């Protein structure tokens, strides 16, 4: 990261002494001025409850921001699509790239024909609960009386699940879903634990919790924004603010014994694909770090041989397509920006997404599936 020039620091100080320390995190004057304005507004809302003067509280927030603390943790919220989501240290901050993928998927589904009377959406590694909340918010804009949503968010972190429940209450109060038929729930569970192995872990496996709480075994849609950053990329590509304050648990998968040649950043995807198979998901949407990882995950999905179609979405999947990364790309790449998500569909999901001509796979794929997942150890 380039050093800030003394001239820029002096100029910022002459405008307002509090701007200079903010430049450490903002890196440019315009961003620092915007953040100072937001911090002032936040002080007006919080100074009474904290019983501190305006000036001392503002200086404290500026010092926290200058240390690298994310603005979202200081302000306490971040927008995720149209929703204002509560943020707390220890839980990953929602990103707008994720919101763009979820919103685009919902837009494809809102007017789809043949949706079941109860559309079930499973979100694994839910964090703040932002994905189920935004899915419900966007889908109900269509005012479909023939479809009832059932959404379940799962996370290994107790802190995340508590925050997800809190966000559910906040969003309900703000938007008043009094006529909503949707059911949204959150629970703890570890998606990486072998469901057939030792269940003495805390929390237990996702499958064990689902069975114990008698949750539905079959889900139409599976969405996940799992930890996907490799240890080397964590140190090379993430910012000081991310490394110092956001939970590494939500960014870097744990080290495990994997198939030779498998990157640690890809740890979650084989297990997520196995869950997608088990719950008979007809649409699967995974977030990834970049186009290279998107291609690796798409190949994993293809190798299971249960999906009728697979494509890669960029950051803005609703925008006009950029050229494919190469004329020999194995999968359709749609939208603009960086590679962001992998979308898979099968059976009725083909019709819901408007993917005409895809056939429903009914043959027994267990040998293929078992051979694929036998190469991964969970």
C-alpha positions in Angstrom: 0.0 0.0 0.0 1.6 3.4 -1.0 2.4 5.9 1.7 0.3 9.0 2.1 2.1 12.1 1.1 2.8 14.8 3.7 1.1 17.3 1.5 -2.2 15.4 1.4 -2.0 14.9 5.2 -1.4 18.7 5.8 -4.2 19.6 3.4 -6.6 17.3 5.2 -5.6 18.7 8.6 -6.3 22.3 7.4 -9.8 21.3 6.4 -10.5 19.4 9.6 -8.0 17.9 12.0 -10.1 14.7 12.2 -9.7 14.1 8.4 -6.0 13.3 8.6 -6.3 10.2 10.8 -9.2 8.9 8.7 -6.9 9.0 5.7 -5.0 6.0 7.1 -8.0 3.8 6.3 -9.8 5.7 3.6 -6.7 6.5 1.5 -8.3 9.5 -0.3 -9.8 12.8 0.8 -13.3 12.4 -0.6 -13.8 9.0 1.2 -12.4 10.5 4.4 -14.9 13.4 4.2 -17.8 11.1 3.6 -16.9 8.9 6.5 -16.4 11.8 8.8 -19.9 13.0 7.9 -21.4 9.5 8.5 -19.6 9.3 11.9 -21.0 12.7 12.9 -24.5 11.5 12.0 -23.9 8.4 14.0 -22.7 10.4 17.0 -26.0 12.3 17.0 -27.9 9.0 17.3 -25.7 7.5 20.0 -24.3 10.3 22.2 -27.4 10.4 24.5 -27.4 6.7 25.2 -23.6 6.6 25.9 -23.8 9.8 27.9 -20.7 11.4 26.3 -20.2 14.7 24.7 -20.4 15.1 20.9 -16.7 15.9 20.5 -15.3 13.1 22.6 -17.5 10.5 21.1 -16.6 11.6 17.6 -12.9 11.5 18.4 -13.3 8.0 19.8 -15.0 6.8 16.6 -12.4 8.5 14.4 -9.6 6.8 16.4 -11.3 3.4 16.0 -11.6 3.9 12.3 -8.0 5.1 12.0 -6.9 1.9 13.6 -8.5 0.0 10.8 -11.8 -1.0 12.4 -14.4 -1.4 9.6 -16.9 1.5 9.4 -19.7 -1.0 9.5 -18.7 -2.2 13.0 -18.6 1.4 14.2 -21.9 2.5 12.6 -23.5 -0.9 13.4 -25.1 -1.5 10.1 -24.4 -2.1 6.4 -26.8 -2.1 3.4 -27.4 -5.4 1.7 -29.5 -4.7 -1.3 -32.5 -2.7 0.0 -32.1 -4.0 3.5 -30.1 -2.4 6.4 -28.4 -5.3 8.1 -27.0 -5.0 11.7 -23.3 -5.7 11.9 -21.3 -6.8 14.9 -17.6 -7.7 15.5 -17.1 -11.4 15.1 -19.5 -11.8 12.2 -18.6 -11.2 8.6 -19.8 -7.9 7.1 -22.3 -8.4 4.2 -21.0 -7.5 0.7 -23.0 -5.9 -2.1 -21.5 -8.4 -4.6 -23.3 -11.1 -2.7 -26.5 -9.1 -2.7 -26.3 -8.6 -6.5 -26.2 -12.4 -7.1 -29.1 -13.1 -4.7 -31.2 -10.4 -6.1 -30.6 -11.6 -9.7 -31.6 -15.1 -8.8 -34.8 -13.9 -7.1 -35.7 -11.8 -10.1 -35.4 -14.9 -12.3 -37.7 -16.8 -9.9 -40.3 -14.2 -9.1 -42.5 -14.8 -12.1 -41.4 -18.4 -12.8 -44.2 -20.9 -13.6 -44.5 -24.2 -11.8 -43.0 -23.2 -8.5 -44.1 -25.4 -5.6 -46.7 -24.1 -3.1 -43.9 -24.1 -0.5 -40.6 -22.9 -2.0 -37.8 -24.0 0.4 -34.5 -22.1 0.4 -31.5 -23.3 2.4 -28.6 -20.9 3.1 -25.4 -22.5 4.5 -22.8 -20.3 6.3 -25.5 -17.7 6.7 -23.5 -15.2 8.9 -25.7 -12.2 9.6 -28.7 -13.9 7.9 -28.6 -11.4 5.1 -29.2 -13.8 2.3 -32.5 -15.4 3.5 -33.7 -11.9 4.6 -32.9 -10.4 1.2 -34.4 -13.4 -0.7 -37.7 -13.0 1.2 -37.7 -9.2 0.7 -37.1 -9.4 -3.0 -39.4 -12.4 -3.7 -42.4 -10.9 -1.9 -42.3 -7.8 -4.1 -44.0 -10.1 -6.7 -46.9 -10.5 -4.3 -47.4 -14.2 -5.3 -50.3 -15.7 -3.4 -49.6 -19.2 -4.8 -46.1 -19.6 -3.2 -45.1 -19.6 0.4 -41.4 -19.2 1.3 -39.6 -21.3 3.9 -36.0 -20.2 4.5 -33.4 -21.7 6.8 -30.0 -20.2 7.5 -27.3 -22.3 9.1 -23.9 -21.3 10.6 -21.3 -22.8 12.8 -20.9 -19.6 14.8 -23.3 -19.0 17.8 -22.5 -15.3 17.6 -23.6 -15.3 13.9 -26.8 -17.2 14.6 -27.7 -14.8 17.4 -27.1 -11.8 15.1 -29.2 -13.4 12.3 -32.1 -13.7 14.7 -31.6 -10.1 15.7 -31.6 -9.0 12.1 -34.8 -11.0 11.5 -36.5 -8.9 14.2 -35.1 -5.6 13.0 -36.0 -6.2 9.3 -39.5 -7.3 10.3 -40.0 -4.2 12.5 -38.7 -1.9 9.7 -40.6 -3.3 6.8 -43.6 -4.7 8.7 -44.2 -8.1 7.0 -47.6 -8.5 8.6 -49.1 -10.2 5.5 -46.1 -12.4 4.8 -46.6 -16.1 4.8 -42.8 -16.7 4.8 -41.1 -18.7 7.5 -37.5 -17.8 8.3 -35.4 -19.7 10.8 -31.7 -19.8 11.8 -29.8 -22.6 13.6 -26.3 -23.7 14.4 -24.7 -26.6 12.6 -21.3 -27.5 11.0 -21.6 -28.4 7.3 -18.0 -29.8 7.2 -18.5 -32.6 9.8 -19.1 -36.1 8.4 -22.8 -36.7 9.1 -22.0 -40.4 9.5 -19.1 -40.0 11.9 -18.7 -38.9 15.5 -21.4 -36.4 16.5 -19.7 -35.2 19.8 -18.7 -32.0 18.2 -20.1 -28.7 19.3 -22.0 -27.7 17.2 -22.8 -31.1 15.7 -23.1 -31.7 12.0 -25.7 -29.9 9.9 -27.4 -33.2 9.2 -27.6 -34.2 12.8 -29.2 -30.9 13.8 -31.6 -31.1 10.9 -32.7 -34.6 12.0 -32.9 -33.6 15.7 -35.0 -30.5 15.1 -37.1 -32.4 12.5 -36.4 -29.9 9.7 -37.5 -30.8 6.1 -35.1 -33.1 4.4 -35.6 -31.7 0.9 -35.0 -28.2 -0.2 -35.6 -26.6 -3.6 -32.7 -24.1 -3.5 -29.4 -24.2 -1.8 -27.3 -20.9 -1.5 -24.0 -20.5 0.2 -21.3 -17.9 0.6 -18.8 -20.1 2.4 -15.2 -19.3 3.5 -13.3 -19.5 0.2 -10.0 -17.6 0.6 -6.8 -19.6 0.7 -4.3 -18.8 3.5 -1.8 -17.2 1.0 -4.5 -15.1 -0.6 -5.7 -14.0 2.8 -2.4 -12.3 3.5 -1.8 -11.1 -0.1 -5.3 -9.8 -1.1 -7.3 -8.9 1.9 -7.0 -5.4 3.5 -5.6 -4.6 6.9 -9.1 -3.8 8.1 -10.4 -7.2 7.1 -7.4 -9.1 8.6 -7.5 -7.2 11.8 -11.2 -7.1 12.6 -13.3 -9.6 10.5 -13.5 -13.2 11.6 -10.9 -15.4 9.8 -13.3 -18.3 10.5 -15.7 -16.8 7.9 -13.0 -16.1 5.3 -10.5 -19.0 5.3 -11.6 -22.7 5.4 -9.9 -24.9 8.0 -7.0 -26.9 7.0 -8.1 -30.5 6.2 -6.7 -33.5 4.5 -7.9 -33.1 0.9 -7.5 -34.7 -2.5 -4.0 -34.0 -3.8 -3.9 -30.8 -5.7 -7.1 -29.4 -4.1 -6.7 -25.9 -2.8 -7.6 -25.1 0.8 -9.8 -22.3 -0.4 -12.0 -24.9 -2.1 -12.6 -27.0 1.0 -16.3 -26.3 1.5 -17.5 -26.8 -2.1 -17.3 -30.7 -2.3 -19.3 -30.9 1.0 -21.8 -28.3 -0.2 -22.3 -30.2 -3.4 -22.9 -33.4 -1.4 -25.5 -31.6 0.7 -27.1 -30.3 -2.5 -27.3 -33.9 -3.7 -28.8 -35.1 -0.4 -31.4 -32.4 -0.1 -32.3 -32.8 -3.8 -31.7 -29.1 -4.5 -33.0 -28.1 -7.9 -31.0 -24.8 -7.9 -27.6 -24.2 -6.3 -25.8 -20.8 -6.0 -22.3 -20.7 -4.6 -20.3 -17.5 -4.1 -16.6 -17.7 -5.1 -13.5 -15.5 -4.9 -12.7 -15.1 -8.6 -13.1 -16.6 -12.1 -10.3 -19.2 -11.5 -12.1 -20.5 -8.4 -15.5 -20.3 -10.2 -14.1 -22.6 -13.0 -12.8 -25.1 -10.4 -16.1 -25.2 -8.5 -18.1 -25.5 -11.8 -15.9 -28.5 -12.8 -16.6 -30.1 -9.4 -20.4 -29.6 -10.0 -20.1 -31.0 -13.5 -18.2 -34.1 -12.3 -21.0 -35.2 -10.1 -23.2 -35.5 -13.2 -26.5 -34.6 -11.6 -27.0 -31.1 -13.0 -28.7 -30.2 -16.2 -26.8 -26.9 -16.5 -24.0 -24.9 -14.9 -22.9 -21.3 -15.5 -20.8 -18.6 -13.9 -22.0 -15.2 -12.9 -19.9 -12.1 -12.6 -20.3 -9.4 -10.0 -23.2 -7.8 -11.9 -25.0 -10.8 -13.5 -27.9 -8.6 -14.7 -25.7 -6.5 -16.9 -24.8 -7.1 -20.5 -22.4 -9.9 -20.8 -18.7 -9.3 -21.2 -16.7 -11.5 -23.5 -16.0 -15.0 -22.1 -12.5 -15.3 -20.5 -11.4 -17.4 -23.5 -13.1 -18.8 -26.6 -12.7 -22.3 -25.2 -14.3 -21.6 -21.8 -16.2 -24.7 -20.7 -19.1 -22.8 -19.1 -21.2 -19.8 -20.0 -20.0 -16.7 -18.2 -22.6 -14.0 -17.8 -22.7 -10.4 -16.5 -20.0 -7.8 -15.9 -17.1 -7.6 -13.4 -15.1 -10.3 -11.7 -16.2 -14.0 -11.5 -18.5 -14.1 -8.4 -20.9 -17.1 -8.4 -21.5 -20.5 -9.8 -25.1 -21.4 -10.6 -26.2 -25.0 -11.1 -29.7 -26.3 -11.9 -31.5 -29.5 -12.6 -35.1 -30.9 -13.1 -37.7 -28.3 -12.3 -35.1 -25.7 -11.6 -34.4 -25.6 -15.4 -37.9 -24.3 -16.0 -37.9 -21.9 -13.1 -34.7 -20.2 -14.4 -36.0 -20.2 -18.0 -33.4 -22.7 -19.1 -35.5 -24.3 -21.8 -34.6 -27.7 -23.2 -33.0 -29.2 -20.2 -34.1 -32.7 -19.3 -34.8 -33.9 -15.8 -32.2 -36.4 -14.6 -33.9 -39.4 -13.1 -31.2 -42.1 -13.4 -29.4 -43.4 -10.3 -26.3 -41.3 -9.9 -25.1 -42.8 -6.6 -22.1 -44.6 -8.0 -20.9 -41.5 -9.7 -21.6 -39.4 -6.7 -19.9 -41.8 -4.3 -16.8 -42.1 -6.5 -16.5 -38.3 -6.6 -16.9 -37.6 -2.9 -14.7 -40.6 -1.9 -11.7 -38.5 -3.0 -12.6 -35.9 -0.4 -12.3 -36.5 3.4 -14.7 -34.6 5.7 
